[in-house]
Amino acid sequence: MLWVYIWLGVVVVSLVIEFVTFELVSVWISIGALISMILALCGVGVEFQVACAVVVSLICLLALRKVTLKFLNRNKGKTNVDVAVGQVVHLLSRTDDDHLGSAKFNGIVWSVKAEDNAIIEAGEYAKVVSVNGNKLIVKRVSKKEK
């Protein structure tokens, strides 16, 4: 009966760790421990319980973690920052080596820094190549490339 409580403790601790970290690792350990707790209730030997806990946990981890992560992440859409990369913006103010410029994107005025510290004048067009914090990193494009 002692092993029933030990396995119950492993289940509880691993679930608490999973709720804190949400890495989808500890949950599989709790499944292995739950199976071993059932085996302990049935009077199965400790060696078999431990082996079963290890095997079931590993199988669940290797077989189900990737599938579960895909399922949980399937509805994640792009953020406004992800959407900005590749878009062409119209500069509101000049950007150069010493000063950040500004551009409006999706109704919001962003700070703009030219790639390689190039000079881009107000009124010119630039393509967003990346986002660094709250700054759009851009490179100049001609009006035709819009």
Long-range contacts (C-beta under 8 A, 24 or more apart in sequence): 1-40, 3-36, 3-37, 3-40, 3-46, 3-49, 4-37, 4-40, 4-41, 6-40, 7-33, 7-34, 7-36, 7-37, 7-40, 7-49, 7-53, 8-33, 8-37, 10-53, 11-37, 24-65, 24-68, 24-69, 25-61, 25-65, 28-57, 28-58, 28-60, 28-61, 28-64, 28-65, 29-53, 29-57, 29-61, 31-56, 31-57, 31-60, 32-56, 32-57, 32-58, 32-60, 33-57, 80-106, 80-108, 81-131, 84-110, 84-128, 84-131, 84-136, 85-128, 85-129, 85-130, 85-131, 86-127, 86-128, 87-127, 87-128, 88-125, 88-126, 88-127, 88-128, 88-141, 88-145, 88-146, 89-125, 89-126, 89-127, 89-128, 89-136, 89-138, 90-123, 90-124, 90-125, 91-120, 91-121, 91-122, 91-123, 91-124, 91-125, 91-126, 91-138, 92-122, 93-122, 94-119, 94-120, 94-121, 94-122, 95-119, 95-120, 95-138, 96-120, 100-135, 103-136, 103-138, 105-136, 110-134, 110-135, 110-136, 111-135, 111-136, 112-136, 112-137, 112-138, 113-137, 113-138, 114-138, 114-139, 114-140, 115-139
